[in-house]
Amino acid sequence: MSALDKVDHFITGLKPDTRKEVDYLNCNSLKTAISAAHAYERVYFGAVRRQTAARRDGPEPMDISQVTTRPTVEQCRRQGLCFYCREPGHRISDCPKKRQGNEGAQRM
């Protein structure tokens, strides 16, 4: 197997993005192709790991406006009000304001 055949065989086994990058560089030796693949993956997958870690650093911040206190829940229940918009005549599952993409919802 010639040196260029070894390079082609190596490139064929790479991940698609890495393969494109290493193939673009027209490496003449297996050592150069391996170095190029390592360099690309170190940069590319390092960036992916940093982005993923940034998303997983902590829980999603809580939207305080979504909190319903116990007295408010009891008050809505007693008065027959929707838990979402605090209006009578329907339940939260049938709330027209909730279906409108949260437009006009009143929070207590």
C-alpha angles and dihedrals in degrees: 000000000000124000092254091049089054090050091049092047091050093048091049090060096052127102110271097254093044090045092055092049096047092042090052090056092059094220113203097199136042090236091056092047092050092048091049092049092049092048093049094047092045090055098037100042092039089059091047091050092050091051092047092047091050090056093048098045093103146344122291110273111258118248102233091200088067093061115108115193122222095248090052091052091049091046092052091047093051094046095041094242128155110259090223108047098013092232126130127244104054145042128248091260089060097038110139092202092055090053091053091069097269093301114156097002113155118219125199 
